[in-house]
Amino acid sequence: MPSNKRIAFCVSEKKLQKLNWQELETVCKNYGFEVFKLNLKESLESQGPFCVLVHKMTDVIASANLGDIRCGNVIEKVERYISQHPSLIVIDPLANVRKLIDRCSCYSIIHSTNLSTYDVFTPNFCTLRSGDRDSLKQQLKIANVTYPFICKPILGHGSKAHEMSLIFNEKSLGDIKTPCVAQSFIQHNAVLFKIFIAGDKHFYVERPSLKNFQACDNRDTIYFDTSDVSKSDSKSRLCVLDPEDVMMEKPKPDDKILDVIANTLRKAFGMDLLGADVVIDKSTGKYAIIDVNAYPGYDGFPNFFEALLECISKKISSDFT
């Protein structure tokens, strides 16, 4: 076992306010650990030693990816400390988080798994970097992205990550704000399942989602924010099913398939704290993973801190066996 049993917690002040820090301290103590808040503005060496770093630096990583020099320096500082302390357990590795928040990379990783053998897929997608209409048409055709499709920011984290648009026809290609990721829309009866993964434990909740839409030559582009559409108490008109869909039985997920999704994603991304947005195709019954995110909000996750400390304890034990 490590000579020090200190856990450094590195999350934004906003996220810290949502945490029950006293409960976290108690659970850590029960597992024999001390936990403290890591200050990125100070020397990391002076705050050590610590054996585990739990972080949510997705905002900083995303900003660094967009060229923010200050955030880039912070990430470089943290990565330098990690490289100088090879025994440090990091939840989760920064390089893996970086891959996950790039939506194109994220979808490619999902596509490379064996989930298709369980009738689980990620909808057809491509990265659109040119605003030229003919070029866009060609890119969509090659990737077999069909109408309607959703345009999403390339980075799946940050203030703009939830701002999306739904494109219904070729004449609306001019509405696309590049660069972005285009993803075929899957009709799913306005029901979304959010899976929250914490180590080898996971939990899911049902949330509202977009109603069923079809390609339409005379329909204008719809702009929406997923944080409004899919919040638990959403009142968005985009979530209200059309009369012909209302009588449909609400989809119920198969727990075994959700287990496979959670375990496969954890392994594929090499991460322990992540979430997945899953819908069920109303036509085929197949499961579509439409997004994955790092360290999601775990509100409602039963005994989240227990799951986190179990995960940490198992990692430490495996490192010393």
Secondary structure by P-SEA (a helix, b strand, c coil): ccccbbbbbbccaaaaaacaaaaaaaaaaaabbbbbbbbccccccccccccbbbbcaaaaaaaaaaccaaaaaaaaaaaaaaaacccccccccaaaaaaaaaaaaaaaaaaacccccccccccbbbbbccccaaaaaaaaaaacccccbbbbcccccccccccccccccccccccccccbbbbbbbbcccbbbbbbbccccbbbbbbbccccccccccccbbbbbcccccccccccccccccccccccccccccaaaaaaaaaaaaaaaccccbbbbbbcccccccccccccccccccccccaaaaaaaaaaaaaaaaaac
